[in-house]
Amino acid sequence: MPELAVLNTDGVEVGKIDLLPEIFEVAPNEAVVHKAVVAHLAEMRRGTADTKTRSDVSGGGVKPWRQKGTGRARQGSIRAPHWRHGGIVFGPHPRDYSVDMPKKMRRLAIRSALSAKFADGCIRVLDELRFDDFSTKKMLGILESLGLEGKTLLVVGEPDDKVIKSARNIPWVLVRVAPSVSVYDIVNADVLVFTKDALAKVQEAQAK
């Protein structure tokens, strides 16, 4: 059974924790991970962009000039797309960008992403993470003690304003509350840091 060292906030090993092989030692399926990332980005789109067609813009109810005899090109409406203030052709309209993914496929994507990070040695486990007050300086000190570089995904077991707000001003750190971790969050991070209770929740959610 795979295992990881459990560290304290000073970066000192204080124990070991077992990982479920069906979550952290599966063969990564890149196609499913890609689809999950695409679905996540699609769901972030609001889909509210809208343009007016020639039937929506005001005016243009009268033929601007007679059909023949003027020497000019025939026109039916001053709100045709080629006129100034005319309608827009093939412009965006409100739509739903969401992509459906079966539950089993979403679960495989999460397991594939976690397994890839574990294989690359990019997962750390903290015994606990508690702050007495808001402190970005303290958060930076913990990250330095753990020897972390690059984008860091910090997963905690319970919502904690002091932890979340202490990390909020660090642009390369993203905090999530377990088990609500997306494939995009995992793939986009260079290092994953779980607290023990957060890792237990993620494993429990994925083992169902």
C-alpha positions as CSV (number, residue, x, y, z in Angstrom):
1,M,0.0,0.0,0.0
2,P,1.4,3.4,-0.9
3,E,2.2,5.8,1.9
4,L,3.3,9.4,2.5
5,A,5.2,11.1,5.2
6,V,3.2,13.3,7.5
7,L,4.9,16.6,8.2
8,N,4.3,19.3,10.8
9,T,4.3,23.0,9.9
10,D,8.1,23.1,10.5
11,G,8.6,20.5,7.7
12,V,9.6,17.8,10.2
13,E,8.3,14.3,9.6
14,V,6.0,13.2,12.5
15,G,4.5,10.0,11.0
16,K,3.2,8.1,8.0
17,I,-0.2,7.9,6.3
18,D,-1.5,5.1,4.1
19,L,-3.0,5.9,0.7
20,L,-5.6,3.9,-1.1
21,P,-4.0,2.3,-4.2
22,E,-7.2,2.5,-6.2
23,I,-7.0,6.3,-5.9
24,F,-3.3,7.1,-5.9
25,E,-1.9,4.2,-8.0
26,V,-4.1,4.0,-11.0
27,A,-2.9,4.3,-14.6
28,P,-3.6,7.9,-15.5
29,N,-6.2,8.3,-18.3
30,E,-5.1,11.5,-20.1
31,A,-8.2,11.7,-22.4
32,V,-10.5,11.6,-19.4
33,V,-8.5,14.2,-17.5
34,H,-8.5,16.4,-20.6
35,K,-12.3,16.1,-20.9
36,A,-12.7,16.9,-17.2
37,V,-10.6,20.1,-17.5
38,V,-12.5,21.2,-20.6
39,A,-15.8,20.6,-18.7
40,H,-14.6,22.6,-15.7
41,L,-13.5,25.6,-17.9
42,A,-16.8,25.4,-19.8
43,E,-18.8,25.5,-16.7
44,M,-16.9,28.7,-15.6
45,R,-18.3,30.5,-18.6
46,R,-21.3,32.6,-17.8
47,G,-22.9,32.3,-21.3
48,T,-24.6,35.7,-21.0
49,A,-23.1,37.4,-24.1
50,D,-25.8,38.6,-26.4
51,T,-26.1,40.6,-29.6
52,K,-29.1,42.1,-31.5
53,T,-30.1,40.7,-34.8
54,R,-31.9,42.8,-37.4
55,S,-35.2,41.9,-35.8
56,D,-34.1,43.3,-32.5
57,V,-32.7,46.7,-33.4
58,S,-35.1,49.7,-33.6
59,G,-36.1,51.3,-36.8
60,G,-36.0,50.1,-40.4
61,G,-39.7,49.4,-40.8
62,V,-39.9,51.4,-44.1
63,K,-38.1,50.7,-47.3
64,P,-35.4,53.5,-47.5
65,W,-36.1,54.2,-51.2
66,R,-38.0,52.7,-54.0
67,Q,-36.7,49.6,-55.7
68,K,-35.9,51.0,-59.1
69,G,-35.0,54.2,-60.8
70,T,-32.8,55.8,-58.2
71,G,-29.4,54.5,-59.5
72,R,-28.6,53.2,-56.1
73,A,-28.5,49.6,-54.9
74,R,-31.8,48.2,-53.8
75,Q,-32.4,48.2,-50.1
76,G,-35.1,46.7,-48.0
77,S,-34.3,48.1,-44.5
78,I,-31.8,50.4,-42.9
79,R,-31.3,47.8,-40.2
80,A,-29.9,45.2,-42.4
81,P,-26.5,43.9,-41.1
82,H,-24.4,46.0,-43.7
83,W,-25.9,49.2,-42.5
84,R,-24.6,51.3,-39.6
85,H,-26.6,50.5,-36.5
86,G,-27.9,47.4,-38.3
87,G,-28.3,44.0,-36.8
88,I,-25.4,41.7,-36.0
89,V,-24.9,38.5,-38.1
90,F,-24.0,35.3,-36.3
91,G,-23.3,37.1,-33.0
92,P,-23.3,35.4,-29.6
93,H,-26.6,34.7,-27.8
94,P,-27.2,33.4,-24.2
95,R,-26.3,29.7,-24.0
96,D,-25.3,27.0,-21.6
97,Y,-21.7,25.9,-22.1
98,S,-21.7,23.1,-19.5
99,V,-20.4,19.7,-20.6
100,D,-22.0,16.5,-19.2
101,M,-19.6,13.9,-17.7
102,P,-20.8,10.6,-16.3
103,K,-20.0,10.1,-12.6
104,K,-17.6,7.3,-13.2
105,M,-15.7,9.3,-15.7
106,R,-15.4,12.3,-13.3
107,R,-14.2,9.9,-10.6
108,L,-11.6,8.4,-12.9
109,A,-10.4,11.8,-13.9
110,I,-9.8,12.8,-10.2
111,R,-8.0,9.5,-9.5
112,S,-5.9,9.8,-12.7
113,A,-4.8,13.4,-11.7
114,L,-4.0,12.4,-8.1
115,S,-2.1,9.3,-9.2
116,A,0.0,11.4,-11.6
117,K,0.8,13.9,-8.9
118,F,1.7,11.1,-6.5
119,A,3.9,9.4,-9.1
120,D,5.8,12.7,-9.6
121,G,6.3,13.2,-5.9
122,C,4.2,16.3,-5.8
123,I,2.0,15.6,-2.8
124,R,2.7,16.7,0.8
125,V,0.6,15.9,3.9
126,L,0.4,18.2,7.0
127,D,-0.6,16.8,10.4
128,E,-2.7,20.0,11.0
129,L,-2.9,23.6,9.9
130,R,-4.3,26.0,12.5
131,F,-3.9,29.8,12.8
132,D,-4.6,31.9,15.9
133,D,-4.9,35.0,13.7
134,F,-4.7,36.2,10.1
135,S,-1.1,36.1,9.0
136,T,0.2,35.9,5.5
137,K,3.7,36.0,6.9
138,K,3.1,32.9,8.9
139,M,1.6,31.1,5.9
140,L,4.7,32.0,3.8
141,G,6.9,30.7,6.6
142,I,5.1,27.3,6.5
143,L,5.3,27.0,2.8
144,E,9.0,27.8,3.0
145,S,9.5,25.2,5.7
146,L,7.9,22.6,3.5
147,G,10.2,23.6,0.6
148,L,7.4,24.4,-1.7
149,E,7.9,26.2,-5.0
150,G,5.5,27.1,-7.8
151,K,1.7,26.9,-7.8
152,T,0.4,25.2,-4.6
153,L,-3.0,23.7,-4.0
154,L,-3.7,23.7,-0.2
155,V,-6.6,21.4,0.7
156,V,-8.0,21.7,4.2
157,G,-10.6,19.6,6.0
158,E,-12.9,22.3,7.3
159,P,-13.6,25.9,6.2
160,D,-11.2,28.1,8.3
161,D,-11.3,31.8,7.6
162,K,-7.9,32.4,9.2
163,V,-6.2,29.9,6.9
164,I,-8.1,30.9,3.8
165,K,-7.5,34.7,4.3
166,S,-3.9,34.1,5.3
167,A,-3.3,32.5,1.9
168,R,-5.5,34.8,-0.1
169,N,-2.8,37.4,-0.8
170,I,-0.3,34.8,-2.0
171,P,-0.9,34.6,-5.8
172,W,0.5,31.1,-6.2
173,V,-1.5,29.5,-3.4
174,L,-5.1,28.3,-3.9
175,V,-7.1,26.9,-0.9
176,R,-9.8,24.4,-1.3
177,V,-12.0,22.6,1.3
178,A,-12.1,18.8,1.0
179,P,-13.6,16.9,-0.7
180,S,-14.4,19.8,-3.1
181,V,-11.3,19.5,-5.3
182,S,-11.6,19.7,-9.0
183,V,-9.4,18.0,-11.6
184,Y,-8.5,21.4,-12.9
185,D,-7.3,22.5,-9.5
186,I,-5.1,19.4,-9.3
187,V,-3.7,19.6,-12.8
188,N,-3.1,23.4,-12.6
189,A,-1.0,23.0,-9.4
190,D,2.7,22.1,-9.2
191,V,2.3,20.8,-5.6
192,L,-0.6,19.5,-3.6
193,V,-0.7,20.0,0.2
194,F,-3.3,18.1,2.1
195,T,-4.0,18.2,5.8
196,K,-4.5,14.7,7.3
197,D,-8.3,15.2,7.7
198,A,-8.6,16.7,4.2
199,L,-6.8,13.7,2.7
200,A,-9.1,11.3,4.7
201,K,-12.2,13.1,3.3
202,V,-10.9,13.0,-0.3
203,Q,-10.1,9.3,0.0
204,E,-13.5,8.6,1.5
205,A,-15.3,10.5,-1.2
206,Q,-13.4,8.8,-4.0
207,A,-13.7,5.3,-2.5
208,K,-17.5,5.3,-2.5
